[in-house]
Amino acid sequence: MSVRDLIPWNRGKPIPSIYRGDDMDPFLSLHRNLNRMVDEVFRGFDMPAFGQMMTRSGTWPTVEVSENEKEIRVIAEVPGLEEKDIEVTLDDGVLAIRGERKSETEDKDRQFSERYYGRFERRLALGHEVDEDKVDAKFDNGVLLVTLPKTAKAQASAKRIAIHH
């Protein structure tokens, strides 16, 4: 006699699959199969861990966007680059930050590297509310700050709405 037989509501019922390890529960089975499928898709590509994929898949440099009534500010972190290595353009309401990070050593000298080398481009759709003639960009210690003043029309159209309960 097992301990399970002493519990009246468990007599004669099979052990739940979560304890048994097989796939009797369809939702648990679906969950396991999806995880297995995703793991198998990326297994053959020598991909880094998921958290590192963002920097390797072209979303470098990381950016921070803030906005107030008068302007939009975009801060991009581009450590190890100089001002001459970066190009900033604004075309039809889309801010583009382009550049290239060149390797200091040749590939044959490198055993292992997690650093990003090569060309990059980030495009941010900001809309048509930017006064293109007054856009300013500053670069200091690997941080690019782009200030995009809003047009007078965009500043006037921003209305604060009161919230009532």
GIJO-V811515 format. One record per pair of residues at least 6 apart in sequence whose ideal C-beta (glycine too) atoms are under 6 Angstrom apart, sorted by the first residue. I is the first residue (numbers start at 1). J is the second residue. D is the distance in Angstrom with one decimal. If there is no record, write none. Layout:
# GIJO-V811515
i->(I/I)
j->(J/J)
d->(D/D)
This chain:
# GIJO-V811515
i->(4/17/17/23/55/60/60/61/61/61/62/63/63/64/65/66/69/69/71/71/71/72/72/73/74/75/76/76/77/78/78/79/81/83/85/86/87/88/88/89/90/90/93/93/93/94/94/95/95/96/97/98/99/100/101/103/129/129/129/130/131/131/134/135/136/137/138)
j->(10/24/25/29/116/116/120/76/77/78/77/74/76/75/74/73/155/158/147/149/150/126/148/147/146/145/97/144/143/142/144/142/101/139/99/99/98/97/137/96/132/135/126/127/128/123/125/124/126/123/122/121/120/119/117/117/150/151/154/148/149/151/149/148/147/146/145)
d->(5.3/3.6/4.7/3.7/5.8/5.3/5.4/4.7/5.4/4.7/5.2/5.9/4.8/4.5/5.4/4.9/5.9/5.3/5.7/4.9/6.0/5.8/4.4/5.6/4.4/5.5/5.5/4.4/5.9/5.6/5.8/3.9/6.0/4.5/4.9/4.3/4.6/5.6/5.0/4.8/5.7/5.8/5.6/5.0/4.6/5.6/5.3/4.7/5.6/5.0/4.7/4.6/5.9/4.7/5.4/4.6/5.2/5.7/3.4/4.5/4.8/4.9/4.6/5.2/4.7/4.8/4.8)
